[in-house]
Amino acid sequence: MKSKKYINWFMAAIVMVVAGLNFTSCEDEPDKFELTSGGPSIRYVRMSTAENADSLVTGAYMDNTICLVGENLTSIKEMYFNDQKAILNTSFMTKNTLLVDVPGTIPSTVTNKIYMITNGNDTVNYDFKVLVPGPVISSMSCEWTKPGEEAQVIGDYFIDDPSVPLTLTVGNSNIEIKSFTKNAITFVVPNGLSESPVKISTIYGTAQSKFNYRDTRGMMFDDWGAGEGGTGLTNHGWHNRDIKNDATSLDGSYMFMGGAAMTADGAWNDGNFSFEYWPGDWNTPQGFTGTDIRLSDLVSFSDFENKALKFEMCIPAENPWMAGAMQVIFSGNDRVTMQTANNTFFNDGSGYSRALYRPWTATGSYDTGGKWVTVTLPIATSFVYNEEGSPASIPLTEKDFTGLTIFVWGGGVVGTDCEPVIKIDNVRVVPN
């Protein structure tokens, strides 16, 4: 057993070593930031990147990083752009340079100045403009919203100004705005709107959507064979999904999927959850005309990497979706036609690409409250999975767009037993 005297000596030695380390650490920080007295002087402002170091600026967009160059910049304890406070990081402050992000909040009062509060609580200002981007349009809650119903346009920088009010236009029609935030505009769709892009104007500029309201471009399935003036294409495979037209319809007939039990692991149930369109007739040689057409003869898939598959979807609140992935699978004639019908082309473990749409995984349950919403699946970024949700090993090529399968099954996710109802309409491929 060690003696008490030895233990006391050992502990004292440890205390001395720690104290010495602390003293050394303080001595080794000659560049530790300290606020200085006096006031700053700004000679110029430049962008922060090395390649733009020679570019002097008198304004910058929100969230951009700029570099102030001058003297005694370590005297600044607070900084404001107009009326918005910036975050100062002392690690990026020296006497001659100061890196700072322009605040990302739109100023309420615009003075076009930077205000610098010194250690002595004096204020020094410098002329500088905070540039606000023009509006950005990302999407619409439902591109086929019926007249009289509410819709939302989602995006950014929706700014109203007394001198130049925020405006929303569809085609040649000015739309009354019900409410808005910086990221969303809510409005009631008026009667008489025709297919047109959405346009938003603010004091900072004008933007036009890449999508159209009531978009018919690249349409593949809309009337579902019900003779309502659409493409006429419908079930064309092993299963006949119900085609319905009722009070919940968006625009005539829609395709009904589900209404049956789904296990937590999304077990195979193609009798209730699979829709197929496989092209071709039963003639020899096989023909591809009329309602047997190849999808690629109906819609252009050139430059498919810059296009998206879109459709409208409705899920009642009483039948939420809580398991299984919606596997959206394009196919070429070399994989499946009506005469070569099979389900092995997407289920043989080969890693053939498809999209896996599974919005319920965010919260464990998903429904649209009985409303129709627009679903967008960019081909380049969504159609990259195999059946289990891993990266696909066989990418899509331009020849892989003659048929389409939509099957809610598996997908590498486990949820909750459920009985989902999924209604789908207006399946189309459009520029993304």
N, C-alpha and C positions, 0 to 999 in steps of 0.2 A: 504494500500500500504506500502511495506517495505521501510525503509529509505535508501538513497544512502549510508550513512555511514555503515549501516548494511551489505549491499550487498558487499561493498569494503572489509569489514572485512572477510566475508564469502569466497570470492575469494582468498584472501591472505592465508586463512587457507588451502584451497585446494592445492595451490601451494606448501605450506610447507609440506603437507602430501606426495605429489607426489615426491618432492625432497628427502624426507626421505626414501621413498620406493626405489628410485633409488640408494641411498647411501647404503641402507641395502642390495639390490640385489648384488651390487659390493662386499660388504663385505662377502656375503654368497657364493661366487664362488672361494674358495681357490684352486679348482682343475682345474680352467680354463686353457686351453692349451696355453703354451707359448714356442716358439722356444728357445732352450738353446744353449749356445756357445760350442765350441769344436767339436769333431767328434764322430760318433757312433762306437761301437765295437760289432760285431756279434759273439755270441758263437755257435749258431746252428739255424736251421730252422726246424719247425715241421708243421704238418697239423693242421688246425684250430679247428677241432671238438674234443670234450672232449674224445670220445672213442679212438681217434688216437693221443692223446696228447703226448704219449711216443714214437711215430714213428718219428724219425728224418729223414729228406729227403735232398737229394742233387739236386732234380729237381722236377718239378710239371707241370701238363698239363695246357694249357691256360684256363683262366677263373676260375681256382681253387683258393680257398682262403688259404693262408699260414700264419703262425705266425713266425715272426723273434724274437729271444730271445737274449738279450745282454744288453749293457749298453749305456746310453745317447742316446737312439733312438729318443728322442724329439729334437735332433739337426738336423734331416733330414727334409729338406724342399721340395726336389724333389727326385724321384726314377725312375730308368729305368731298365727294363729287356732287356738285349742286347740293341737294339736301340728303344725300345718301352716304352713310358712313362706310368707309373702306376698312378692311382688315389689314393691319400692319404686322408684318412678320420681321422681328428684329434681326433674324438670321440673314435677311436680304436688305439690310440698311447699313450703309457706311456714311462717312462724312460727305462723300461726293456722289454716291449713287443710291437709289432707292427703287426696288422692284415692288409693284403693287398691282393687284387686280382691280380693274374698273368694276364697281358694284353692279350686280346683275338685276337690281330692282330699278324699274323706270322711275325717274325723279318726279316728284309732285310739283316742285317749284324749280323751273329751269333758269339758271343764272349763267350757265356756261363758264363756270369757274371751279377750280380746286381750292378748297379752304384747308389750310394747315394750322393746327393748334399747337403752339409751342409749349415747352416745359414751363415757361412763365405765364401761360394762359393768354398769350397774344395770338392774334389771327393774321396770317399772311395768305393772300390769295394769288392765284395764277390763272390766266385765261386758258380754258381748255373745254372742248365740247365732248359730251357723252353722246355717242351716236346710237340711236335706237334702230334696230333692223325693221324692215318692212314686214308686213304680215306673212305668216307661213301657214299654208293649208295642208294638213296631214290626212284627214279622213272625214267621213260623214257617218253619223250613227247608223243611218239606213239610207242608202242611195236611192231607194225606191219608196220612201215615205209617202203615204197617201195624202192627198189634199185634206186639210182640216186637222191633221195630226202634227204633233211636235217633232222636230228634228234638231240635231246638233251638228255643227261643223266644228271639228277639233283641230287645233293647231297652236300657234303662238303669236304673241305680239299683236293681239287684237286691242287696239288702243283707240279710245274716243277722245276727241279734242274739241273744245267749243268752236274753234275756228275752222276745223276740218273734221266733221263728225264721221264716226265709223259707219260704213255702208256695206250692205250685203246685196249682191245681184246674182240672179240666175237667168241666163240668157239676157233678154232685154227688160226683165222685170226687177224693179227695186223691191226688196223684201223687208217688211217691218220686223225689226229685231225685238224679241220679247225680253231677253236678258243676255248678259254676256260677262265673261271674265277674260283675263289675259289669254286663256287657253281654250275657251269654248264660247260659241254663239248659239243661243237657243232661239228658234223661230217656229211659227206655224206655217206649214206649206200651204200657199194659196191655190185656188183653182186655176187651171189653165196653163200651168208650167209645162213646157216641152223639154225634151232632152237637151241639156246644156251644161257646160261647166259652171262651177260656182266661182264668183269673183268677190274678193274682199278688199276694201280700200281704207287706208288710215292716213293720218297726216304724214306718215313715214313711207308710204308707197302703196302699191297695189299688187295683189297676188291672184293667180287663177289656178284652180284645181286641175290636176291631171285626170281626175275622174269626172264623169258626167252625172248629173241628176238624171235618174231613169236611164242609166247607161245600157245601151243595147249593143255596143261594140263587142265583137268576139263572142256573141251569145251562142250557147250550145243547147241548153235546156231551159225553156221558159213556159211553154204551154203543155209540155209533158204528153204530147200526142192527143190532146183534148180538142184540137181543131180551133184554137183561139187566135190563130194568125201568127204563131211563132214558128220555131224551127221544125216542129212536128216530131222531134226525137224524144224517146221515152225509154222505158225498160227494154233492154235488148241483150238478155243474157239468161242465166239460169233462174233468176228470181224476178217476180213481178211485185215491186213495191206498190202500195196503194197510191193512186193519184186522186187527190181530193180538191174540191172547190166548195168552200163553206164560209161561214161568217168570219173565220179567222184568216181567210186568204189575204195575201198581199196584193196579188195582181192575177186573178183567175186561179188556175189550177196550181197545186204544189205537190211535191213528192213527200210522202209520209213514211217515216222510218221509226222503228221501235214499237212502243206500246206493249212491250213484253219484258220479262224478267232478264236482267243482266247481272251476272255474278261479279263479285268484287274484283276478280282478276280479268274481267272482260272476256270470258270464255267464248269460244267459237259459237256463233248463233247466226249463221248467214240467212236462215229462213226469215228472220225479222230485222236484221241489221245490215244487209248487203244490197247495194244497187249496182248493176252492171250495165254498161253500154259497150258491147263488143260488136264491131262493124261487120258488114258482109251479109249476103243472102245465101240461099241453099243451092244456087245454080252451080253448074260446072261449065266453064270456070266461074269461080265465085265473083259476084258483082258487088259494086260499092256505089249504089245510087239511091236517090230518094231517102227513105228513112233507114236505109242500110249504109249510109254514107260514112266514110272515114272522117273523124273529127278534124283532121288536118286538111281535108278538102273543103270544110265549112269555115274554118278559122285559120288564120295564118299563125304558125308557130315559129316563123323565122325570128331570130333575135329573142328566143324564149327566155334567155337569161335575164332580160330586162322587162319581163311581163309577170303578171300575177293571176292566179286563179281566184275569182271572187264568186260569192253567192250570198243570198239572203237566208237567214236562219231564224227560226222561232222555236223556243222551248218553254212550255207552260211551267209556271211556278209549282204546280202540283205534281209535275213529272220531271224533276231535276235530273241532270246527267251527273253521275258520280263514279263512273268506272269505264274502262276501255278507252282506246284512242280511235278517233276517226281517221282511218288510214285512207288517204286519197292517192290513188295509184293510176298514173297514166300508163298506157301500154301501146306497143307497136304491133303491126300485123304479124311480125315474126314471133310474137309472144302469145297472142290470143286473137281469134276472130270467132264469129258465130259457129263456123264449121270446125274450129279447133278448140272449142270451149274447154277451159280448164281453170283450176285455181292454184296450180302449182307454180305458175310464173311469178307469183308474189309470195309464195309460202314454201319455197324449197330450200331456204337458208342460203340462197346465193347472194343476198345483200342487194337486191334490186331496189332502186331509189323510190321513195314515196314521201308524202308529207304526213306527219302525225299531229293532228289537231286535238288537243286535250285541255281545254280551258279550265275544266273543273279542278285540275291539280293545284291551282293557286290557292283555293280555299277549301277544297274537298267536295264542293258542290257547285253546279253552274246551271242557271236558267236565265232566260231573257225577260221574265215576268210576262210572258205571253206576247211580247212585242217582237217585231222583226228587226234584226240587226244585220249589218253587212260584215261578212267575214272576208279577210284578205290574206291570201297565202302566196307571198312572193316565190316564184319558181326557183330562183337561184339560191335562196336561203332556207326555204321550207322543205323542198323536195330533196332532202339529203340524208334520210334515215332508212334503216332496214326495219323489218317487222317488229323488232324488239327495242327499237329506239336508239340503237347504236349507229355510228356513222355508216352510211351505205358504201359498198365497195364497187357498185355498178352505177355510174352516174347516167342521168338522162341525156339522150342525144335528140336531134331533130326528128329522127324517124320514130320516136317513142310517143307519138301523140295522135294515134288513130282511135284509141279507145280509152274508157275511163271507168274505174271501179271505186266506189265509196263504201267502206266496210268498217263499222265500229267494232273493234276487236283488239284485244291484247295491247300491244304497244309498249310493253316494258313498264307498265304502271299498275299499281293495285289501289283500288279505292274502296267503295262501299256497295253492297248489293242495292240495286235500284231498278226502276222501271221507266226509263227515259222515253220521252216523246221528242223527236227531232223532225222539224218541218223545214224543207229546203226548196228554194226557188231561184230562178235566174242565174244559173251556173254559166259563167263566162270567163274568158281570158282576155285581159286588157293590159295596156302599158302600165308599168308599175311606177 
